[in-house]
Amino acid sequence: MTLVLVPHPRGQEYLADVPGVETLVYDATRSLPEGAEEAEVLVPPFLATGEAVALARRLPKLQLVQLLTAGADAWVGNLPEGVALSDGKGAHSAATAEWVVAVLLAVYREIPGFVRAQERGEWTQHPTEGLAGKRVLVVGAGDVGDHVVRRLEPFEVSTTLVGRRARDGVHAIGEVHELLPQHDACVLIVPLTDETRGLVDAGFLAAMPDGALLVNGARGPVVDTDALLAELQGGRLRAALDVTDPEPLPAGHPLWEAPNLLITPHVGGSVPAALSRAFTVAAEQIGYFARGEQPPNLVRGSY
């Protein structure tokens, strides 16, 4: 029988029917419950903190960490030798893709400006841009990227996918600087890795055409904040960010006052069904582990 530590009673519900699995609820901020040292699988809280990462080193029999999120950057390289890592890929793709469409529409139809005019009691009627006919470069050709493309198709948007390597229908990341000038917007949906940290630097931004829109639904450090600020303050580019560097964005940070910028507080995947979707994916992955198979969402390591 495989013992799985889960951070929420809902986890017990979703894992109850997985053969060969028993669960134990824990609180990462408190002492572990009796018997936790026997756990082979750890499911961290939805947005895990450093306390949860440290917990993995206190479990002598741990073989797998199963995340509830797609982002695994806090865990890669921080687990004991021999402990595998599986992410929650697929759980939040729909919600994140909705956020991308929402901010594209908000920026092009100038919704934030109209909201501010409403608060002032001003009738500021004027034409706006539309989303139809736009050319959008989607950097990140995984599950979320596919969802973004599918949701943009009904808006008559032309999309181009970029991944780490070239394949059918996907350009390699090495081509991105050549592709950027041909697109009105660039959507970032990539994991944070050594390769993607600082990917969007001054050179990347300079390759974007005047008036282009950068949408970051990935992780804050994928974008060089100072380089983006320079482009925003100069009025050449626009941006919509669900993630920032630093994060949470502190009061007084220049990004708060930057022109042509829409900020949301890392809520792309935060919808009522997020937890149930995450535990559904986790249950599937843990089921593979309990059968002695590698979870399809394995990030690194083996057991």
N, C-alpha and C positions, 0 to 999 in steps of 0.2 A: 504493500500500500504506500502510495506517495503522499507525503504530508506537504500541504501548500499553505503558506502564510498569506492571508488576505487582509487588506486594510479596511474593509467595510463588510457588514453583514450581507450586502447585496452580492458580494463575491461568493459567499457560501451558497446562495440560491443558484447562481449560474454554474457553479462547479458541482452541484449536488448530483447531477446525473452523469458525470464523467467517470467511467469505470476506472477502478484502481486508484482513486483519489479521495483523500480526506482533507478537510480544511480546518484552519485555526485562525480566528480573527485576532489581530494585534493592533497596537497603536504605536507608531514610530516614535512618538514623543515620550513614551512611558516605558516601564520595564516590560520585557517580553513575558507573555503568559507561560505557564508551566508546560513543558513539552516542546516549546518552540525550537529548542536546539536540535531536534530531530528533523527539522524541515529540509526538504530537498529543493523546494521551489519557493521563491519569494516574489510576491506581487506588490510592488511599491504603490504608494498613494498616487492619485491621478497626476498631480504636479509635484513630483517628489523633490524633497529638499536634501541638503547635505546629510541630515540625520538618517534619512532612508538609505543613502549610498553607504554610509558608515555601517549601517546595520548588516549589510551583506558580509562584512568581515567578522561578524560575531556569530555566524551560523556555520559550525564546523562541517556539516553534511550538505551544505548548499551546492547544487549543481546547475540551477537555472534561475535567472531573474527574468520574469515576464512583465513587461511594461504595459501600462494602460494607454500610453501615448505613442505617437509615431517618432517623436524626437527622442533620440537616445544619447545625445552628446554629453549629458552629465554622467553617464555610466561607462562609456567606451574608455578603456584604459584604466578604469578605477575599480575593477573587480578582481578578486583573488584568482590566481592561476587555476585554470580548469573549470571556472564557472562560466556557463554560456549565457548569452543575452538575447532575448527575443523581444521585438517591439510590437506595438499595437497597430501596425499598418493596416489600413482598411476601416478602422473604427471611426475616424474623424474626417475622412475624405470628402463626404458629401457636404458636411457643415463648412469645412474650410473652403471648398469650391464655391459655396453660396456666398461666403464673405468676399471672395475675390470678385464675383459678379456684382455684389452690392456696392463695393467701393469704386469699381470702374464706373458704374452708373451714377454713383453719388458725385464723383469728380466731374465726369463729362456733362452731367445735367446740372452741375453747380448746386447740389442740394444743401451743403453746409452754408453757402452764402445766402441762400433763400431762407434757411432757418434763422440765421443771424438777422436778416432783414425783418422777418416775422417778429422776432423779439423786440426790434426797434419800432415796430408798427409801420414799416415802410413797404410800399408797393413798387418793387424794382423789376418790372417786366422787361425782359430782353431775351433774345435768342441764346441758346446754348448749343454746345456740341452734342452729338449723339454717339451711342456705342456702335450702331450699325455701320458697317463698312470699315471699322478700325482693324488694324493689323496688330496682333498681340503675340509677342514672343514669350513662351512659357518655358522657363528654365527649371527643369525638374521633370523628368519623364516617367515618374512612378505613378502610383495609384492616384494620388491627389492631382497630379498633372493631367492624367486622363480624365478625371472628373471635371476639371476646369475646362478642358477642351470641349467636352460633351455639353456643358452648360452654356458655353459661349456660341455654339453652333446656331441655336435658334435666334440669336441676336444678329445673325448675318456677319459674324466676325471671322476674319481670316486668322488662323492660328498656326504657329510653328513651334514644334517641340524640340527642346535641347536636353540631352542627357550626358552622362559621363562619357559614353562611347556612342559612336554612330551605329544605327541599325535601321531597319525598314521604318520609314516615317519619322525618324529621330535624327537630329544633327548632333555631332559631338561638341562638347563644351569648348574645344579648341577653335570652333568656328564662330563663337558667340560675338566677337568683336566685328566680324564681317556681316553678321545678321542684324545687329542692333540698328544700324542706320536705316534699315528697310521697314522698321516697325514703329507704330505709334505708342505702344506700351510694352513694358517688360514685367512679367509676373515671376517672382522668385518662389519656388516651392521645392527647396532642396534641404537635405539634412545638414547639420553643422558638422563638418569634418575638417581635417587639416587642409584638404583641397578646396573647400568652399569658404573657409574663414577669410574674410577680406576679399572675396571674389569680386564684389562690386566696389572697385576702387576708382580713383580719379580717371584712369584710362578707360575703364568700362563705361562710366557715366559720360565721358567726353564723346564716346562713340554713339550715344543716343542722340537722335535729332532734336532740334529746338522744339520745346513744348511737349516733349514726350513724357510719359507717366511711368514711374517706377512703383511697383506694388510688391511689398515684402510680406509674404505670409509664411516665411521660412523661420529663420532665427536672426536676432539682431546683429550678431557679429558677422553675418554674411556680407553686410554692407559696412563700408568705411563711413562712420558717422560724420567725420569732419569733411570728407570729400562730398558727401551728399548735402551737407549744410551749405557748402560753398556754391553748389549748383542751385539750391533753392533760394538762397539769399541773393544770388545774381539774377534770379528770375527766369533762368533758361529752362529748368525742368520742374516737373511736378512729382509728388509722391503720395502714396498711401501706405502707412505702416501699421501692422498689427503687432509687430515686435520691434524692439529698439535695443541699442547698445549705448549706454547701460539700460538695464531693465530690472525692476520697474524704473521708469523715467522719472528722475527726481525733480521736485519743484525748482523752477529757475533755470532748468536746462534750456539751451538755445533752441532745441527742436520745438519746444512748446510755442515759441513765437515765430517760427520759420514760416515764410509765406508759401502758398501753394502746397500745403501739407495737410493731410487728413490722418489723424492718429486714433487708433482704437487700442484698448489695453489688453492685448493678447487674448482675444475672445473668439478668434476664428472658429475654433472647434467647440466652443462652450455653448451648447444647446441642451435642452432638458433630456434628450435621449443619449447624450454623450456617455454617461456612465454605463448604461445598459449595453450600448454598442461596444464599449471598451471591454466589458467583462465577457461579452459574447465571443469576441476575438480571442481574449485571454483563455477562455475555456477551450476553444478549439486548439490553440497552441499547446496548452498544458496536456490536452488529450494525446497529442502526438508524443510528448515526452513520456507520459505514463505508459505508453505502448512500446517504449524503447526506440522511438523514431525521433529524428531531428525536426523541430518545429519549422514550418515554412518561413516564418518571420525571423529566423535566426540572424542576428547581427554579427556576432563574432564568437569564436570559441566552439568547443565540442565537449561531449561528455561520454 
